[in-house]
Amino acid sequence: MTRSSKIARLVAVVAALGWLGLTLSLLARRFGYPYDLEWMEGGELCHALRLLDGKPLYAPPSVDFIPYLYTPLYPALLAALAKLFGLGYRLGRAVSILSTLGATVAGYRFAARHGGSRAAALVAMALPAAAYVRTGTFYDLVRPDALWLFLTTAAVLLVYRAARPSDDGRARPAAPPSRRHLTIALAALLFVAAFYAKQTASVFMVGAAIALVFLDWRLVPTFGATLAAVGLPALWLSNRASDGWFWIYVSRLHRGHDFFAARAFGETPLVLAAIVGPALLVIPWALARRRSPALGYAAWMALVGAAASCLGFGTQWAYVNAYIPGVFFPSLAIGVAAGRLVTASEERVPRLRPAVVFALCAASLALRAHDCLFIVGGKPFSPAHVDEGQVRPLVPTDGDRAAGDRLVARLRAAPGEVLIPFHPFYAHLAGKRTWLHRMGVMDVERGGLGVPRGLAEAIRERRFALAIFDNKVAGNWEMWPGLRATYREVEPSVGPPVVSGAVTWPQFALMPRYEEP
């Protein structure tokens, strides 16, 4: 390797280590924050809390609870782990962080093995870390995205391992057919689990099945039979146990959302290309010069990941976490492609090729630096990002923690039940019971299911001694029938703003109105 190539490789590796180190630092600093980093985190914990109480997730929408439009694996896992570790934000974030690390390590190992360059694999798998801000800072949240990513990545890589068990450049005895069929069956089981974490896995099921036709068609019947034998009964049982409400939430209400084709297939591919950057060029380059079955498979799954992002972001109320598969799986393909281009095999590597490959990857990493160059209040080591025109810290401040403490203390002091639909788990922290989440109210209203059962009555009967609403309720008061007539605004209750997801914070405080004697 020439000196210029070594320099380019060193620069790319240093940049990759920098991004990985910065992201790990951010995850560690955000981990112990005792309040919502993102406005739907507490709702996920309320799902787990409901399971711990022995109540169903999927039931008619009511003032007590409305589930998110997700499948149930993530809150079910939290509920199971909570019996050992207790339920809270740290538990949910630990699951997400470990899932993110697992997906990254699995991607690195695949890219290093099938690309032939550990440096190229490291640099490529640092690209999702560099995209932490552009994908919504979701890798550590109490949300199912990271668990879904880990399960999907494991399934995708196992499919290739089953189809090409010896395709890693190392001499080894051929795997017996029975083992390969067991491996593909395990991949199908992981896809079912991934679907039960988030429905986006269905796109990858289809993509993996198509890939298998070309990799080894003899595995297709086992793959499809396992998906059907496990997935279909699981869906039937889930739906039957919930009297049909499971399918209403995870499918019908989803399909009832508007879909914006121009945003999905026009805007999203361009955004994904801009996020991943010039390193994308190494994929077609390697396909033209150093094609291999593993590279072809990785490139195909990169397209599948991009398609999943397009479909996700084209849906009403989508957020930029929909970009995650469209960044992660192309990065995996870049790792294989870059490795193929910079390592020698039967052909001699041109002198400048490694320098160009690593320069393209380094450029992609460098272009993401501006996403978090903003510094909160001039404080050192306090990177921030811009969202909805506001500069927001990536790590909550001491002031945010203090505001959360004051808010929970106010909830605790209320002489009765409290309603805080943007952050319902705060009521649990205050020793009170939890109620529905505002996202659920929006979902059922948009899905034509009307006002949740018991909500209007609870408001009319002044069941809540205190109600706290976020600033984003402005313009949506009509979703809370009779609230402005039976409750009055009192001293504002400014709580901590979330640092991820939609820009929102607790602002309005309301107490019941009573007729003058």
C-alpha positions in Angstrom: 0.0 0.0 0.0 1.3 3.4 -1.0 2.1 6.2 1.5 -0.9 8.2 0.3 -3.2 5.2 0.8 -1.8 4.6 4.3 -2.5 8.3 5.2 -6.0 8.2 3.8 -6.7 5.0 5.8 -5.3 6.5 9.0 -7.4 9.6 8.6 -10.5 7.5 7.9 -9.9 5.2 10.9 -9.2 8.2 13.2 -12.4 9.8 12.1 -14.3 6.6 12.6 -12.9 6.1 16.1 -13.8 9.7 16.9 -17.4 9.3 15.8 -17.8 6.0 17.6 -16.2 7.5 20.8 -18.4 10.6 20.6 -21.6 8.5 20.1 -20.7 6.1 23.0 -20.0 9.2 25.2 -23.4 10.7 24.4 -25.2 7.4 25.0 -23.4 7.1 28.4 -24.2 10.7 29.4 -27.9 10.4 28.4 -28.4 6.9 30.0 -29.1 8.0 33.5 -31.4 10.9 32.8 -34.5 10.2 34.9 -37.1 11.8 32.6 -38.2 11.6 28.9 -35.4 12.2 26.4 -38.1 11.9 23.8 -41.8 12.4 24.3 -42.9 8.8 23.6 -40.4 7.1 25.9 -42.6 7.3 29.0 -45.5 5.8 27.0 -43.4 2.7 26.2 -42.7 2.3 29.9 -46.5 2.6 30.5 -46.9 -0.3 28.1 -44.6 -2.4 30.2 -46.3 -1.3 33.4 -49.6 -2.4 32.0 -48.2 -5.8 31.3 -46.8 -6.0 34.8 -50.3 -5.3 36.1 -51.6 -8.2 34.1 -53.7 -6.0 31.7 -53.8 -6.4 27.9 -52.0 -4.0 25.6 -54.6 -4.2 22.8 -58.0 -3.3 23.9 -60.7 -0.7 23.0 -59.2 2.8 23.3 -60.1 4.3 26.7 -59.0 7.0 29.1 -57.0 4.3 30.9 -54.7 3.3 28.0 -54.3 3.4 24.3 -51.3 1.4 22.8 -48.9 2.7 20.3 -49.3 1.4 16.8 -46.4 -1.0 17.3 -46.1 -4.8 17.9 -45.5 -5.8 21.5 -42.0 -7.4 21.8 -40.2 -4.4 23.2 -42.5 -3.5 26.1 -42.9 -7.3 26.8 -39.2 -7.6 27.1 -39.0 -4.6 29.4 -41.8 -6.1 31.5 -39.9 -9.4 31.8 -36.6 -7.7 32.7 -38.4 -5.4 35.1 -39.1 -8.3 37.4 -35.3 -8.5 37.9 -34.1 -5.0 37.6 -37.2 -2.8 38.2 -38.9 -0.7 35.5 -37.5 2.6 34.5 -35.8 4.7 31.9 -32.4 3.0 32.5 -33.7 -0.4 31.8 -35.4 0.7 28.5 -32.2 2.5 27.4 -30.0 -0.4 28.4 -31.9 -2.7 26.1 -31.7 -0.1 23.2 -28.0 0.6 23.7 -27.0 -3.1 23.9 -29.1 -3.7 20.8 -27.4 -0.9 18.9 -24.0 -2.2 19.9 -25.0 -5.7 18.9 -26.1 -4.6 15.5 -22.9 -2.6 15.0 -20.6 -5.4 16.0 -22.5 -7.9 13.8 -22.3 -5.5 10.9 -18.6 -5.0 11.5 -17.8 -8.7 11.6 -19.8 -9.4 8.4 -18.1 -6.5 6.5 -14.6 -7.5 7.8 -15.1 -11.1 6.9 -16.5 -10.7 3.5 -14.8 -7.5 2.5 -11.4 -8.5 3.8 -10.4 -5.3 5.5 -11.0 -4.6 9.2 -10.1 -0.9 8.6 -12.8 -0.6 5.9 -15.3 -2.4 8.0 -14.6 -0.1 11.0 -14.9 3.0 9.0 -18.1 1.9 7.3 -19.8 0.9 10.5 -18.9 4.3 12.0 -21.2 5.9 9.4 -24.4 5.1 11.4 -22.8 6.6 14.5 -22.0 9.7 12.5 -25.6 9.8 11.5 -26.8 9.7 15.1 -28.3 13.2 14.9 -29.7 12.9 11.4 -31.6 9.7 12.3 -33.2 11.3 15.3 -30.8 10.2 18.2 -32.9 7.1 18.6 -30.1 4.5 19.2 -30.5 4.8 23.0 -34.2 5.7 23.5 -36.9 3.8 25.3 -38.3 2.9 21.8 -38.3 -0.3 19.8 -36.1 0.9 17.0 -32.8 -0.3 18.3 -34.1 -3.8 19.3 -35.7 -4.0 15.9 -32.4 -3.1 14.2 -30.5 -5.7 16.1 -33.0 -8.5 15.4 -33.3 -7.6 11.7 -29.5 -7.3 11.3 -29.0 -10.7 12.9 -31.7 -12.3 10.7 -30.3 -10.7 7.5 -26.8 -11.9 8.2 -27.9 -15.4 9.2 -29.7 -15.7 5.8 -26.4 -15.3 4.0 -24.6 -17.6 6.4 -27.2 -20.3 5.7 -27.0 -19.8 1.9 -23.2 -19.4 1.7 -21.7 -21.1 4.8 -18.1 -21.2 3.5 -18.0 -17.9 1.7 -15.7 -16.1 4.0 -12.3 -16.7 2.4 -11.3 -19.5 4.8 -11.0 -23.1 4.0 -13.5 -25.3 6.0 -15.6 -28.4 5.4 -18.9 -27.7 3.7 -21.8 -27.4 6.2 -24.2 -30.4 6.0 -27.6 -29.5 4.4 -29.4 -30.1 7.7 -27.3 -27.4 9.4 -28.0 -24.9 6.7 -31.7 -25.5 6.9 -31.6 -25.1 10.7 -29.7 -21.8 10.2 -32.3 -20.5 7.7 -35.1 -21.5 10.1 -33.4 -19.6 12.8 -33.1 -16.5 10.5 -36.9 -16.8 9.9 -37.5 -17.0 13.6 -35.5 -13.8 14.1 -37.5 -12.1 11.4 -40.7 -13.0 13.2 -39.2 -11.6 16.4 -38.1 -8.5 14.5 -41.7 -8.0 13.2 -43.0 -8.3 16.8 -40.5 -5.5 17.7 -41.6 -3.3 14.7 -43.6 -4.0 11.6 -40.8 -2.7 9.3 -39.2 -6.1 9.5 -41.8 -7.3 6.9 -40.0 -5.4 4.2 -36.8 -7.3 5.0 -38.6 -10.6 5.1 -39.6 -10.1 1.5 -36.1 -8.8 0.6 -34.4 -11.8 2.2 -36.7 -14.3 0.4 -36.0 -12.7 -3.0 -32.2 -12.9 -2.2 -32.5 -16.6 -1.3 -33.9 -17.4 -4.7 -30.6 -16.4 -6.2 -28.3 -17.5 -3.4 -29.7 -21.0 -2.8 -33.3 -21.6 -3.9 -33.4 -24.9 -2.0 -33.6 -22.9 1.3 -36.6 -20.9 0.2 -39.2 -23.6 1.2 -37.7 -23.9 4.7 -37.5 -20.1 5.1 -41.1 -19.6 4.0 -42.4 -22.6 5.9 -40.8 -21.4 9.1 -42.2 -17.9 8.7 -45.7 -19.3 8.1 -45.5 -21.9 10.8 -44.5 -19.5 13.5 -45.6 -16.1 12.2 -49.1 -16.8 11.1 -50.2 -18.6 14.4 -48.6 -15.8 16.4 -50.6 -13.3 14.5 -53.8 -15.3 14.9 -53.3 -15.9 18.6 -52.4 -12.2 19.2 -55.5 -11.1 17.3 -57.8 -13.7 19.0 -56.6 -12.9 22.5 -57.3 -9.2 21.9 -60.7 -9.7 20.2 -59.3 -8.3 17.0 -57.8 -5.2 18.5 -54.2 -6.3 17.9 -54.7 -6.1 14.1 -56.7 -2.9 14.4 -53.8 -1.1 16.1 -50.8 -2.7 14.3 -52.2 -2.8 10.8 -55.6 -1.0 10.2 -54.8 2.3 11.9 -51.3 2.3 10.3 -52.9 1.9 6.9 -55.3 4.6 7.7 -52.5 7.2 7.9 -51.9 9.3 4.8 -49.1 8.4 2.6 -47.1 11.0 0.7 -45.5 9.4 -2.3 -43.5 12.5 -3.3 -41.9 12.6 0.2 -41.3 8.8 0.2 -39.8 8.3 -3.2 -38.6 11.8 -4.2 -37.3 13.4 -1.0 -36.2 10.4 1.1 -33.7 8.8 -1.3 -32.0 12.2 -1.8 -31.8 12.7 2.0 -30.4 9.2 2.6 -27.8 9.8 -0.1 -26.8 13.1 1.6 -26.6 11.4 5.0 -24.4 8.5 3.9 -22.4 10.7 1.6 -19.8 10.0 -1.0 -18.9 6.7 0.5 -21.9 5.3 -1.3 -19.9 5.5 -4.5 -17.8 2.5 -3.5 -20.7 0.2 -3.8 -21.3 0.5 -7.6 -17.5 0.8 -8.0 -16.9 -2.6 -6.2 -19.9 -4.2 -8.0 -18.2 -3.3 -11.3 -14.6 -4.2 -10.3 -14.6 -6.7 -7.4 -18.1 -8.3 -7.3 -18.7 -11.2 -5.0 -21.9 -13.0 -3.7 -21.5 -11.3 -0.3 -21.2 -7.9 -1.9 -24.2 -8.5 -4.1 -26.2 -9.6 -1.1 -25.1 -6.6 1.0 -25.9 -4.2 -1.9 -29.3 -5.7 -2.3 -30.1 -5.4 1.4 -28.9 -1.8 1.2 -31.6 -1.2 -1.4 -34.1 -3.0 0.9 -33.1 -0.8 3.8 -33.5 2.3 1.7 -36.9 1.1 0.5 -38.0 0.5 4.2 -36.9 4.1 5.0 -38.8 5.5 2.0 -42.0 3.7 3.0 -41.6 4.7 6.6 -40.9 8.4 6.1 -43.6 8.7 3.5 -46.2 7.9 6.2 -48.1 10.6 8.1 -46.4 11.8 11.3 -43.2 10.0 10.4 -40.0 11.2 12.1 -36.4 10.9 10.9 -35.9 7.7 12.8 -37.4 6.2 9.7 -34.0 6.8 8.1 -32.2 4.3 10.3 -32.5 1.2 8.0 -31.6 3.4 5.0 -28.4 4.4 6.6 -27.4 1.3 8.5 -27.7 -1.3 5.7 -26.0 0.8 3.0 -23.2 1.3 5.5 -22.9 -2.4 5.9 -22.6 -2.7 2.1 -20.0 0.0 2.0 -17.9 -2.0 4.5 -17.9 -5.0 2.2 -17.4 -3.0 -1.0 -14.6 -0.9 0.4 -12.8 -4.0 1.7 -13.1 -5.7 -1.6 -11.6 -2.7 -3.4 -8.6 -2.2 -1.1 -7.5 -5.8 -0.6 -5.7 -7.9 -3.1 -6.7 -11.3 -4.3 -6.3 -12.6 -7.8 -5.8 -9.1 -9.2 -3.3 -6.4 -8.3 -4.8 -3.4 -6.5 -4.1 -0.2 -8.4 -1.8 2.1 -6.5 -4.2 4.9 -5.8 -7.4 2.9 -5.3 -7.1 2.4 -1.5 -6.4 6.1 -1.1 -9.5 7.1 -3.0 -11.7 4.5 -1.2 -10.7 5.6 2.2 -10.9 9.3 1.2 -14.5 8.8 0.1 -15.3 7.2 3.5 -13.5 9.8 5.4 -15.4 12.5 3.5 -18.7 10.9 4.5 -17.7 11.0 8.1 -16.4 14.6 7.9 -19.6 15.8 6.3 -21.7 14.8 9.4 -19.6 17.0 11.7 -21.9 20.0 11.2 -24.9 18.1 12.6 -23.7 18.6 16.2 -21.2 21.5 16.1 -23.6 23.7 18.0 -22.6 24.3 21.6 -25.2 24.9 24.3 -24.6 28.2 26.0 -21.0 28.1 25.2 -20.4 25.2 27.5 -17.6 22.8 26.6 -18.4 19.2 25.6 -22.1 20.1 25.2 -22.9 19.3 21.6 -26.3 20.2 20.3 -28.4 20.0 17.2 -30.9 22.1 15.4 -34.5 20.9 15.2 -37.6 22.9 14.2 -35.4 26.0 14.1 -34.3 25.5 17.7 -30.9 24.6 19.1 -31.3 21.7 21.4 -28.7 20.0 23.6 -28.0 16.3 22.8 -27.6 15.7 26.6 -30.1 17.1 29.1 -28.7 19.8 31.3 -28.8 20.1 35.1 -31.6 22.6 34.7 -33.6 20.0 32.8 -33.2 17.5 35.6 -34.2 20.2 38.2 -37.3 21.1 36.1 -38.3 17.5 36.0 -37.9 17.2 39.8 -40.1 20.2 40.3 -42.7 18.9 37.9 -42.9 15.4 39.5 -43.1 17.1 43.0 -46.1 19.1 41.8 -47.8 16.0 40.5 -47.1 14.2 43.8 -48.6 17.1 45.8 -51.8 17.2 43.8 -54.8 16.1 46.0 -56.0 13.4 43.6 -55.3 11.8 40.3 -53.2 13.6 37.7 -53.4 13.6 33.9 -50.2 14.3 32.0 -50.8 12.7 28.5 -47.5 13.8 26.9 -45.5 12.2 29.6 -47.7 9.7 31.5 -44.9 7.8 33.2 -44.2 11.0 35.2 -47.4 10.2 37.1 -46.0 6.8 38.0 -42.8 8.5 39.3 -45.0 10.7 41.5 -46.7 7.6 43.0 -50.0 8.1 41.0 -51.6 5.9 38.4 -51.0 6.4 34.7 -53.6 7.3 32.0 -53.6 7.4 28.2 -50.9 9.0 26.0 -51.6 11.9 23.7 -50.2 9.9 20.7 -52.9 7.3 21.2 -55.6 10.0 21.2 -54.2 11.3 17.9 -54.1 7.8 16.4 -57.6 6.8 17.2 -59.0 10.1 16.2 -57.2 9.9 12.8 -58.4 6.3 12.5 -62.0 7.2 12.9 -62.5 5.5 16.3 -63.7 8.7 17.9 -63.1 9.9 21.5 -61.5 7.2 23.7 -64.0 5.6 26.0 -64.4 7.4 29.3 -62.3 10.4 28.4 -65.2 12.9 28.1 -66.8 11.5 31.3 -63.5 11.8 33.3 -63.1 15.4 32.2 -66.8 16.2 32.9 -66.6 14.6 36.3 -63.4 16.5 37.1 -61.6 13.2 37.9 -58.2 14.8 37.7 -57.0 17.2 40.4 -54.3 18.5 38.0 -53.7 18.2 34.3 -50.4 19.0 32.6 -50.2 19.5 28.9 -47.3 20.2 26.6 -47.0 23.3 24.4 -47.9 21.2 21.3 -51.5 20.8 22.6 -52.1 24.3 21.2 -54.5 23.8 18.3 -55.6 20.4 19.5 -57.6 21.2 22.5 -60.7 19.8 20.8 -59.3 16.3 21.2 -59.9 16.7 25.0 -63.7 17.3 25.0 -64.9 19.8 27.5 -61.5 20.3 29.1 -61.4 24.1 28.6 -64.9 24.4 29.9 -64.5 22.3 33.1 -60.8 23.1 33.8 -59.0 26.4 34.2 -55.4 27.3 33.5 -53.3 27.9 36.6 -49.7 28.8 37.2 -47.8 27.3 34.3 -45.9 24.1 34.9 -42.8 24.5 32.8 -41.2 21.1 32.7 -38.0 19.8 31.0 -38.0 19.9 27.2 -37.2 16.7 25.5 -33.9 16.6 23.6 -34.8 14.0 21.0 -37.8 13.7 18.7 -40.6 16.3 18.4 -39.8 19.6 20.1 -42.1 19.7 23.1 -42.2 20.4 26.8 -44.7 20.6 29.7 -46.3 24.0 29.8 -50.0 24.2 30.6 -51.3 23.4 34.0 -55.1 23.1 34.6 -57.2 22.5 37.6 -61.0 21.8 37.8 -63.5 24.7 37.7 -66.2 24.6 40.3 -69.5 26.5 40.3 -69.6 29.5 42.7 -72.1 28.8 45.6 
